[in-house]
């Protein structure tokens, strides 16, 4: 009989095969939008002038790790294509991380099902061969969570140290990990299970901070300012709260001379905008950003809409949308059931806390479907637990939990409606306007 561990290895290999196959058969397309930011920085980092030295670049708006990750295979093999292959391999490591966490929290069947979702979920597969920072962030973050849970379960300091190392690297990939670090450390320190929990919690947090510290020191040396990781947060805060168009925000921001001065200006203007919008700011932002964060949208579908693959016939565009969005909608439905059915314990509460935190930071700034990728494994895990419980006849909801499930389903439905309206009216699909196409009538 095949053990759960062997099945997880087989799922991981299958996930790798799917990603490499997609890399080979995907229609030709180059980096678009923010992808070019990462590939351009990778070229700069690996250039003869910079030679991977952090002190020979002015990088500070974005965290450094992803450009360096792309720069290594580019430098070794001389092509951007090499970076795609390396990334597809590394991105596959999300599969065993999700599987191990699922097994720990919900049992072997749910863990394997969650791993299967991570292996074959179309959006994750598509992302793995495109230049988005989420690929690396997902792997580092969720292996950090896996080590966090192992350290809590076994009391092993080594697991706490490795978890902190991975969490620190995740912060250097996307700064959003920094502000949840104290929560994760406190969660471990307050563990009721074993002695030495405070020591492990401190070790986890200090290790993560020590990983980040050299880059913080570099920022101080290069810019004479305390910037823990990057300065993008200033612009995001300003853009997400000002009652101005995106271009107007950018014009004001770029008119300020100096990158640190821009950072401080963005923070100042962002907080001022928040104050000016009180007392209705939070309600307004929830209504504005959550439909963007949870929208029934996909970067692959956006690629089709933007013409990144060239002209695409409306039936093909519709097929791409169905392949990408139907699994998402099914998972959201199961996720709602999983939330409503949970007998909550501290590990699942930590995951839910991370989900809530990630939603909150994108309420404070701005939401977009790509930004939900780091929390999609939470959806995978709870959806898998709900499906397995249903198959085993354990998914029984009393009246209060049915009410909770209905309320959650209604909230998600409200957030999804605007994106369905956009799809209906978009000429790429020729649904709302059947006589039109992206190239015109």
C-alpha positions, 0 to 999 in steps of 0.5 A, a space after each residue: 500500500 502506498 503511504 501518504 508520504 510517497 503519495 505526496 512525493 508522487 503528487 509533487 512530481 506530477 505537479 512539476 510535470 504539469 508545470 514543465 509541460 505548460 512551460 513548453 506548450 504555452 503560447 508565446 508571450 513576453 513579460 508584461 506590466 509588473 513582470 518587466 520590473 522584476 526581469 529588468 532588476 534581474 538583468 541589472 543585478 546580474 550585469 557586469 557593472 553590478 555583479 550581484 553587489 547590493 551596494 551597486 544598485 539603487 534598489 529600494 522600492 521593491 524587496 530584493 530577493 526575487 530579482 536576485 533569484 531570477 538573476 542567478 539562472 540568467 547569469 549562469 545560462 544567459 537567458 531569461 528562459 532559464 529563469 522560467 525553468 528554475 522558477 517552475 521547479 522551485 514553485 512546485 515545492 508549494 505542493 509538499 508544504 501544503 500537503 504536510 500542513 494539511 495532514 497535520 491539521 486535518 488528517 492524511 486524506 485532507 492533506 493529500 487533497 490540498 496538495 493535489 489542489 496546489 499541484 493542479 490548480 490552474 492559476 498556480 500552474 500558470 503563475 509558475 512560468 510567469 515572472 511574478 514575485 508571488 511564486 517565490 513568496 508562496 514557497 518560502 512563506 508556506 514552508 515557514 508555516 510548516 516548520 512553525 507547526 512542526 516546532 509547535 508540535 514537537 518542541 524542536 528548536 531546529 524547526 523553529 530556527 529553520 522556520 524563522 530563516 524561511 520567514 525572513 527570506 519570505 519578508 525579503 521577497 514580499 515585505 507584507 510578511 514582516 508585520 505578521 511575524 510578531 503574531 506568529 512568534 507570539 503564537 508559538 511562545 504561548 503554546 500550551 503543549 510543551 516547555 520552552 515555547 517562549 524560547 522557540 517563539 523568540 528564536 523564530 522571530 529573532 532568526 527572521 529579523 537577523 535574516 532581514 537585518 543585512 538588507 536593512 543595514 544596506 539600506 541605511 548605508 546606501 540611503 541614510 535612512 531606516 527602511 526595513 525592506 522597501 519603500 513601496 508601502 508609501 506609494 501603496 498607502 497613498 494610491 489606495 486611499 487618495 481620491 485621485 486617479 492612479 496617474 494623478 497619484 504617480 505624478 505627485 509622487 514622482 514630482 518629489 525628488 529623492 527615493 526616501 523623500 518620495 517614501 515619506 511623502 507617500 506615507 504622509 499623504 496616505 495617512 492624511 487621506 485616511 484621516 480625511 475620509 473618517 469616519 466612513 473610511 473603513 466601510 468605504 474601503 471594504 466595499 472598494 477593495 474586497 471585490 477587487 481582492 476576491 474577484 472572479 478574475 485571473 492573471 491568465 484571463 487578464 493576459 488574454 484581455 490585454 492581448 498578451 497572447 495576440 488575437 484570441 477568438 472569443 470562444 477561446 477566451 471564454 474557455 480560458 476564463 472557464 478553466 481558470 475561474 470555475 475551480 476558483 468558484 468551487 474552492 470558494 464554496 468548499 472553503 465557506 463550508 470548511 469555515 462553517 464546519 470547523 471545530 476551531 483550534 489554535 493552528 487553524 485560528 493562526 491560519 485564519 488570522 493570517 487570512 484576515 491580516 492579508 485581507 486587512 492590509 489590502 483594505 488599507 492599501 488596495 486589492 487585486 486578484 494577484 494579491 490573494 495568491 499568498 492566502 490561497 493555500 488557506 482556501 485549499 486547506 479548508 476546502 479540502 477538509 470540507 470535501 473529505 468531511 463531506 465524503 466521510 459523512 462528517 460534514 454536519 452543520 447545526 442551525 448556527 453553522 448553517 446561518 454562518 455558512 449562508 452569511 459567508 456565501 452571501 458576502 463572497 457572492 457580493 464581492 464576486 458580482 462586479 467581476 462577473 459584470 466586467 466579464 459580461 461587458 468585455 469585448 474579448 468574450 463577445 457575450 454582452 456585445 456579441 458583435 464585437 471583438 477586441 479588434 473591433 466590429 
